[in-house]
């Protein structure tokens, strides 16, 4: 049976925050704003490879899948 430690063995959230604020005095923790959560849409690269027909893709697939 595993031993469950007392809750006093773990620092609370308030203690963690106070330790972090001691490391960086005068700084407020950064919070996410609504702008950070806005979607910028799909990212489409500028240099896309040329479009290939389905037949060419299937021919290449068969070529690569041939057993030697």
SEBA-695757 format. One record per atom (N, C-alpha, C, CB): atom name; x, y, z. Coordinates in steps of 0.05 Angstrom, whole numbers. Glycine has a CB too. Example, Ala and Ser with C-alpha at 12.3 -4.5 7.8 and 13.67 -1.06 7.14 Angstrom:
<nodes>
    a       c1       c2       c3
    N      264     -114      156
   CA      246      -90      156
    C      264      -66      156
   CB      226      -89      181
    N      257      -45      142
   CA      273      -21      143
    C      258        1      157
   CB      282      -12      114
</nodes>
This chain:
<nodes>
    a       c1       c2       c3
    N       17      -23        0
   CA        0        0        0
    C       18       25        0
   CB      -19        0       25
    N       15       43      -19
   CA       32       67      -20
    C       25       86        3
   CB       29       82      -47
    N       45      101       11
   CA       42      120       33
    C       35      147       20
   CB       68      122       51
    N       13      159       29
   CA        5      184       19
    C       15      206       37
   CB      -27      186       16
    N       32      224       27
   CA       43      245       44
    C       22      265       53
   CB       66      260       30
    N       28      279       75
   CA       10      299       85
    C        9      323       66
   CB       18      308      113
    N      -12      338       66
   CA      -14      361       49
    C        5      383       57
   CB      -43      372       49
    N       15      382       82
   CA       34      402       91
    C       62      398       78
   CB       37      401      122
    N       66      375       65
   CA       92      370       52
    C       94      384       25
   CB       95      340       48
    N       71      393       14
   CA       71      406      -12
    C       66      436       -8
   CB       49      394      -30
    N       81      453      -23
   CA       76      482      -21
    C       49      489      -34
   CB       99      498      -34
    N       35      508      -22
   CA        9      516      -34
    C       14      535      -57
   CB       -8      530      -12
    N       -7      541      -72
   CA       -5      559      -95
    C        4      587      -86
   CB      -32      561     -111
    N       -6      596      -64
   CA        2      623      -54
    C       32      624      -47
   CB      -14      630      -29
    N       42      602      -36
   CA       71      601      -30
    C       88      601      -55
   CB       78      576      -13
    N       79      587      -76
   CA       93      587     -102
    C       94      614     -114
   CB       80      567     -121
    N       71      629     -113
   CA       70      655     -125
    C       89      674     -110
   CB       42      666     -124
    N       89      672      -83
   CA      106      690      -68
    C      136      684      -73
   CB      100      687      -38
    N      143      659      -78
   CA      171      653      -84
    C      178      664     -112
   CB      176      622      -84
    N      160      662     -131
   CA      165      673     -158
    C      168      703     -157
   CB      143      665     -177
    N      152      717     -141
   CA      153      745     -139
    C      179      754     -125
   CB      128      757     -125
    N      190      738     -108
   CA      215      745      -95
    C      238      744     -115
   CB      221      725      -72
    N      236      725     -135
   CA      257      723     -155
    C      256      748     -173
   CB      253      698     -171
    N      233      759     -178
   CA      230      782     -197
    C      215      804     -182
   CB      215      773     -223
    N      228      819     -165
   CA      213      840     -151
    C      205      862     -169
   CB      230      851     -128
    N      180      873     -165
   CA      171      895     -181
    C      157      887     -207
   CB      193      914     -187
    N      159      862     -215
   CA      147      853     -240
    C      121      839     -235
   CB      166      834     -255
    N      101      845     -251
   CA       76      831     -249
    C       76      807     -268
   CB       52      850     -256
    N       65      784     -261
   CA       64      762     -280
    C       48      768     -304
   CB       53      736     -266
    N       57      760     -328
   CA       43      766     -352
    C       19      749     -355
   CB       62      762     -377
    N       -3      761     -363
   CA      -28      747     -368
    C      -35      748     -397
   CB      -51      758     -350
    N      -49      728     -407
   CA      -57      727     -435
    C      -80      746     -439
   CB      -65      698     -443
    N      -80      760     -461
   CA     -102      778     -468
    C     -119      765     -489
   CB      -92      806     -477
    N     -142      778     -496
   CA     -160      767     -517
    C     -146      765     -544
   CB     -185      784     -519
    N     -127      783     -549
   CA     -113      783     -575
    C      -96      758     -578
   CB      -96      809     -577
    N      -85      748     -555
   CA      -68      724     -556
    C      -84      699     -565
   CB      -56      719     -529
    N     -110      700     -562
   CA     -126      676     -569
    C     -140      678     -596
   CB     -147      672     -548
    N     -136      700     -611
   CA     -148      703     -637
    C     -134      685     -657
   CB     -148      732     -646
    N     -149      672     -675
   CA     -138      655     -695
    C     -129      672     -719
   CB     -158      634     -704
    N     -106      665     -729
   CA      -95      680     -752
    C     -102      665     -778
   CB      -65      684     -750
    N     -117      643     -777
   CA     -124      628     -801
    C     -102      609     -809
   CB     -131      647     -824
    N     -107      594     -830
   CA      -87      575     -839
    C      -62      589     -850
   CB      -99      557     -861
    N      -39      577     -844
   CA      -14      588     -853
    C       -6      575     -879
   CB        8      585     -832
    N       -7      589     -902
   CA       -1      578     -928
    C       27      588     -936
   CB      -22      586     -949
    N       45      570     -941
   CA       72      579     -948
    C       73      592     -976
   CB       92      555     -947
    N       92      609     -980
   CA       95      623    -1005
    C      105      605    -1027
   CB      114      647    -1001
    N      123      586    -1021
   CA      136      570    -1042
    C      125      541    -1041
   CB      166      570    -1038
    N      100      538    -1050
   CA       88      512    -1051
    C       99      496    -1075
   CB       57      514    -1053
    N      102      470    -1073
   CA      111      454    -1096
    C       90      454    -1117
   CB      118      425    -1087
    N       98      449    -1142
   CA       78      449    -1164
    C       57      427    -1160
   CB       92      445    -1191
    N       33      432    -1169
   CA       11      413    -1166
    C       15      390    -1185
   CB      -17      427    -1171
    N       10      366    -1174
   CA       15      341    -1190
    C      -12      327    -1193
   CB       36      322    -1176
    N      -16      314    -1216
   CA      -42      301    -1221
    C      -43      275    -1204
   CB      -45      294    -1251
    N      -68      266    -1200
   CA      -72      242    -1184
    C      -59      217    -1197
   CB     -102      237    -1181
    N      -59      216    -1224
   CA      -47      193    -1238
    C      -17      192    -1233
   CB      -53      195    -1268
    N       -4      216    -1233
   CA       25      217    -1228
    C       31      208    -1200
   CB       35      245    -1233
    N       14      215    -1181
   CA       18      207    -1153
    C       15      177    -1150
   CB       -2      222    -1134
    N       -6      166    -1163
   CA      -10      137    -1161
    C       13      122    -1175
   CB      -37      129    -1174
    N       23      132    -1197
   CA       46      119    -1211
    C       70      119    -1193
   CB       52      132    -1238
    N       75      142    -1180
   CA       98      144    -1162
    C       95      126    -1138
   CB      102      173    -1152
    N       70      123    -1128
   CA       64      106    -1105
    C       70       77    -1112
   CB       35      109    -1096
    N       61       68    -1136
   CA       66       41    -1145
    C       96       36    -1148
   CB       52       35    -1171
    N      110       55    -1159
   CA      139       53    -1163
    C      154       49    -1136
   CB      150       78    -1178
    N      146       65    -1116
   CA      159       64    -1090
    C      151       38    -1075
   CB      152       88    -1074
    N      127       28    -1080
   CA      118        4    -1065
    C      126      -22    -1077
   CB       88        6    -1062
    N      140      -22    -1100
   CA      148      -47    -1113
    C      169      -61    -1095
   CB      159      -42    -1141
    N      165      -87    -1092
   CA      185     -103    -1077
    C      208     -110    -1096
   CB      172     -128    -1065
    N      232     -110    -1085
   CA      255     -117    -1101
    C      261     -146    -1101
   CB      279     -102    -1091
</nodes>
